[in-house]
C-alpha cells in the first residue's frame, strides 16, 4: 500500500518557544526535546506524512491561579478575599480565551491545523462557556478540550452540562484528558477516570467524545465505553512510545489486541506533541501488525470522521 496517511489528533502548540519550553518544564519535563512551536510541528508533519494535526488548547487556569495567590497577602475579610479571588480567576479565564483566540487565528491561516478550544467549567460561568464555544466555532474551531486533572472535576460534573449540550448541538467533538494521573477526588478515583463518561454518554448520546492516552490505567473501562457507543473514541497519545521502551509492558501485539477489543473504528493516532515524538510515533504506527483497513482507520480514517474532513 502507499505510505500511510497520518492525522495527529492530539498536539499542544504555543505562540513562542519560551512558552512551550516553560510549560513542559512546569509539568516535569526538565529538558524538552521540542519547543512546541507551530514551525517545529509543521516540519515534523512534512517529514512524517502527517496531513493534519489538532491543536488542543490547554490553559492550566487552576494551577495559574494557585501560583498567583501563593505569595500574595489576601484580605482577611471573607467577602473581600472572595472578591479578590474572583478577579484573579477572571484573569485566568481571559488567558484561556486569549489562547483560544490565538489558536483559531493559526488555524485560519493553515487548513492542516485544527483548533479545539479550551474550557473551564469552574472559573467560567455557563453563559461565558457557551459563548466561548459559539464564538470560536464561528471562527473555525473544530471541537473542545478539557483536562479533568487540572480542573479538579469529574467529567460528569453538571457544571459541564451546558458545554456538552452546546457541543452536541453544534456537532463539535470533545477531547478529554483521561487516565490515572493527577489528584484523587472525593470519589476515591483520579479526576481523569474514564468511567464517569458513562452518564455523559447517557445524557448526550450524540456528543462525540475522545479520551486521551487510551485512558491510561483504565483500559478495561475504555473497552466497555467503546463498545457502548459509536461516538466514543480513545487516542494513542503518550502510549506508542511505550512499545519501544523495554521498561514498559505495552507491546505491539498487546496494543493490537486492545485496539481490536475496542474496535479499530474507535481508536485514533495521537502523539501529545511536543512531549511525544511524531517521527517515532509515525514509525511505530506504520509497523503495528494491524490489517491495512485497521491501520487506515486508526491513522487517519476515524480522525476524518471526527473532524469532518
URFEN-V327760 format. One record per residue. OMEGA is omega in whole degrees, -180 to 180 (999 if undefined). Layout:
# URFEN-V327760
omega->OMEGA
omega->OMEGA
This chain:
# URFEN-V327760
omega->176
omega->-178
omega->-175
omega->174
omega->-180
omega->170
omega->-179
omega->-175
omega->-170
omega->173
omega->173
omega->-176
omega->-172
omega->-177
omega->178
omega->178
omega->-180
omega->180
omega->-179
omega->-179
omega->-178
omega->178
omega->179
omega->178
omega->-179
omega->180
omega->170
omega->178
omega->-171
omega->-178
omega->-177
omega->179
omega->-179
omega->-172
omega->176
omega->-180
omega->177
omega->-177
omega->180
omega->179
omega->-179
omega->177
omega->178
omega->178
omega->-180
omega->-176
omega->-175
omega->-178
omega->178
omega->-172
omega->-176
omega->174
omega->177
omega->177
omega->-179
omega->-174
omega->179
omega->175
omega->-173
omega->-172
omega->-178
omega->-179
omega->177
omega->177
omega->-179
omega->179
omega->-177
omega->-176
omega->-172
omega->-176
omega->-179
omega->177
omega->-178
omega->179
omega->177
omega->178
omega->-175
omega->-180
omega->179
omega->179
omega->179
omega->179
omega->179
omega->-180
omega->178
omega->179
omega->180
omega->176
omega->177
omega->176
omega->179
omega->176
omega->179
omega->176
omega->178
omega->179
omega->179
omega->178
omega->176
omega->-179
omega->177
omega->-175
omega->-180
omega->174
omega->176
omega->-179
omega->-179
omega->-178
omega->-180
omega->-175
omega->177
omega->-176
omega->-174
omega->-177
omega->165
omega->-175
omega->176
omega->180
omega->178
omega->-178
omega->-180
omega->-178
omega->176
omega->169
omega->-174
omega->-178
omega->179
omega->-178
omega->179
omega->179
omega->179
omega->176
omega->-178
omega->-179
omega->-177
omega->175
omega->177
omega->-179
omega->172
omega->179
omega->-176
omega->-179
omega->-178
omega->-177
omega->171
omega->179
omega->-176
omega->-178
omega->179
omega->-180
omega->-174
omega->173
omega->170
omega->-174
omega->176
omega->173
omega->-172
omega->170
omega->177
omega->-175
omega->179
omega->178
omega->179
omega->-179
omega->-178
omega->178
omega->179
omega->-180
omega->-178
omega->-178
omega->180
omega->179
omega->177
omega->170
omega->-178
omega->166
omega->179
omega->176
omega->-169
omega->-176
omega->173
omega->-175
omega->171
omega->-180
omega->-175
omega->177
omega->180
omega->178
omega->171
omega->-179
omega->-179
omega->-179
omega->-170
omega->-176
omega->-178
omega->172
omega->-178
omega->180
omega->178
omega->180
omega->178
omega->-175
omega->-179
omega->-174
omega->-180
omega->-179
omega->176
omega->-174
omega->172
omega->176
omega->-176
omega->168
omega->-177
omega->-179
omega->-170
omega->180
omega->-179
omega->-174
omega->179
omega->176
omega->-180
omega->178
omega->-179
omega->-179
omega->177
omega->-179
omega->-178
omega->-170
omega->174
omega->-178
omega->-179
omega->-177
omega->172
omega->-179
omega->-172
omega->-177
omega->179
omega->-173
omega->-175
omega->179
omega->-179
omega->-177
omega->179
omega->180
omega->-177
omega->180
omega->180
omega->-178
omega->-176
omega->176
omega->177
omega->-178
omega->-180
omega->177
omega->179
omega->178
omega->179
omega->180
omega->-178
omega->176
omega->176
omega->-170
omega->-178
omega->178
omega->179
omega->-174
omega->-178
omega->176
omega->174
omega->-175
omega->-167
omega->174
omega->10
omega->179
omega->179
omega->-179
omega->-177
omega->179
omega->177
omega->-178
omega->180
omega->179
omega->-179
omega->179
omega->-177
omega->-178
omega->-178
omega->-179
omega->174
omega->171
omega->178
omega->-180
omega->179
omega->180
omega->179
omega->180
omega->-176
omega->-174
omega->-176
omega->-171
omega->-179
omega->178
omega->178
omega->177
omega->-178
omega->-176
omega->-177
omega->178
omega->999
